[in-house]
Amino acid sequence: MKTNRLINEKSPYLYAHAENPVDWFPWGEEAFEKARTENKPIFLSIGYSTCHWCHVMERESFEDNEVAALLNEHFISVKVDREERPDVDSVYMSACQTLTGSGGWPLSILMTPEKKPFFAGTYFPKNTMKSLIERAGDMWREESGRLIQTGDEIHKHLQENANFIPARGEAKRGVQFDIVDENTVAEAVDVFASSFDKKYGGFGSAPKFPAAHNLLFLLEYARVMNSEQAGNMAQETLKAMFRGGIHDHIAGGFSRYSTDEKWLIPHFEKMLYDNALLAWAYLEAYSLYKKEIYKTAAQKIFSWVFAELTNDDGGFYCGQDADSEGVEGKYYAFSYDETNRVLNERESEIWREYYGITKNGNFEDTGKSIPNLIKNAEFETHNKLIDDCNHRIYHYRKQRVKLHTDDKILTSWNALMMIALIKAYLILGDKSYLEAAQKCEKFIAEKLSFNGRLYVSWRDNPNRAVSQVTGNGKLDDYANYTMALLELYSAANDVNYFNKAQQMITVMTEHFFDNENGGFYLYADDDEQLITRPKEVFDNALPSGNSTAFMLLDRFRRETGELHYFEMYRKQEQFIAPYARHYPTGCSFSLITALNNAVQGCKDGKC
């Protein structure tokens, strides 16, 4: 089988495309130089290993000889794993959102040899893809100057957008524009309340995402302000997700999002970062309300992670695929009579009734059901028989075609799981969780850092003579790892963790911080410089690096009392404040820090 240049890549996503007839290049100067030499535009495709629609587009287009021939004729094709290169993904996702009003993966970009985009989209069916390639190829040959001009204009807009600061608005008496005050925090709660789904939990309509950092904010608001409203929104959402099919009732853990309003039918990929943040949220809810369901949900997340996502040396893999045998969700669904093979007649009847497994099914038109507790009024009651049945069903399900696991180990996501594990130790008192966090920290220290600097990703490649780390560490890597080190210091009372955390934040402030305007850039000043250098402020699937940095600076100024941390905290708050006022629910993780400071009267470093 003929292979392309991706055959030597470490990313499972890139390596999976190594036998495509498309003449793929990894992101790098070789591709851009070839584009300039041959005067061809670039087709940039960004995705990740557990992405369902990325697999669909590969099968339809990138494995198709006709589509590949067109791409090879008209373009230089570049493939990027968004998890290895979050900086590249961020820049070009911003281009897609600017041009189309939305984004997603797979991300498809047409751009000049100078990396300036002139067209963007996401998934394209095969025939649409063919038409796009042919038309764009013809346009480049006949009027490349026009496309280059379009690329220059879009590039200029992206640069302006990267430095955009929301307007302060009309001045009002008593409003301080350079702090994130209690009014902004309260407004966020009001906005969440306006979109809260009182029937099914969550916010807005389908699709519904867990967005655990929003729940963490609401739980913290409930704790600090004794707010029944905020606490109820968080609790009802956590319980609804636990009951739904988005929760894997057999093995534990949660899928990435629900395609319906009831949390019943998920988009089945299961990601480490979602589950780390959700475990954290369930633990905080348990700490606050002492309901066993929250403890159970967190424990089941950790059980799944330990069983299916854990490296022998203590690192955690990225996630599991949505597809089995090319069908999304096939691995997770059950037919009405299927459990009779595993359970006796009485057990099977009880199990089906408990989890809503019906003859008609609830999963599309397959006649199969996703186990759920949506109609089960006893879902908070522990059932030993069901536990025993689930144990046997789990081992039966494991005999199905194995789900693909993305076995990269990412610094930032591992740090989030470390934080969740430490919270579990502190709240539940089980030392095995602390030991798992310490083992993960040792993994990062030994395999993902060198000379005080971090890498993005590590993967074991025993059969290929290539290095195992990729990518200079980005802001999220440093911010999340530093936060995890501070949590370890608090839990283990080991000053070495604090000293290492100080080393990490020193790198952050030296290489990522904008001393003039405040805010942290996504990538370092000594890293590869892309067409823009963004500062990500708003939270998305994860808390933004700037919101975590805000929390870190607050922690360090309190822990050390050192003036320069007070000054950087103040500058970071001034940077975040207009964004938080402009879109408070998009800054929920930053508002956790602001909430505590507003209530405690911590202004200008005076606490």
Secondary structure as UniProt FT lines:
FT   HELIX           5..8
FT   HELIX           12..15
FT   TURN            16..19
FT   STRAND          24..26
FT   HELIX           29..38
FT   STRAND          42..47
FT   TURN            49..50
FT   HELIX           52..57
FT   HELIX           58..62
FT   HELIX           65..74
FT   STRAND          76..81
FT   TURN            82..84
FT   HELIX           86..100
FT   STRAND          107..111
FT   TURN            113..114
FT   STRAND          117..121
FT   HELIX           126..162
FT   TURN            173..174
FT   TURN            177..178
FT   HELIX           182..195
FT   TURN            198..200
FT   HELIX           212..225
FT   HELIX           228..243
FT   TURN            245..246
FT   TURN            249..251
FT   STRAND          257..258
FT   TURN            261..262
FT   STRAND          266..267
FT   STRAND          270..271
FT   HELIX           272..289
FT   HELIX           292..308
FT   TURN            312..313
FT   STRAND          319..320
FT   STRAND          323..324
FT   TURN            325..326
FT   STRAND          327..328
FT   TURN            329..332
FT   STRAND          334..335
FT   TURN            336..337
FT   HELIX           338..341
FT   HELIX           345..355
FT   TURN            364..367
FT   STRAND          368..369
FT   TURN            374..375
FT   TURN            377..380
FT   HELIX           384..397
FT   TURN            398..399
FT   STRAND          405..406
FT   STRAND          409..410
FT   HELIX           411..428
FT   HELIX           431..447
FT   STRAND          449..450
FT   TURN            451..452
FT   STRAND          453..458
FT   TURN            462..463
FT   STRAND          469..472
FT   HELIX           475..492
FT   HELIX           495..511
FT   TURN            515..517
FT   TURN            525..526
FT   HELIX           545..560
FT   HELIX           563..582
FT   HELIX           584..587
FT   HELIX           588..600
FT   TURN            604..605
//
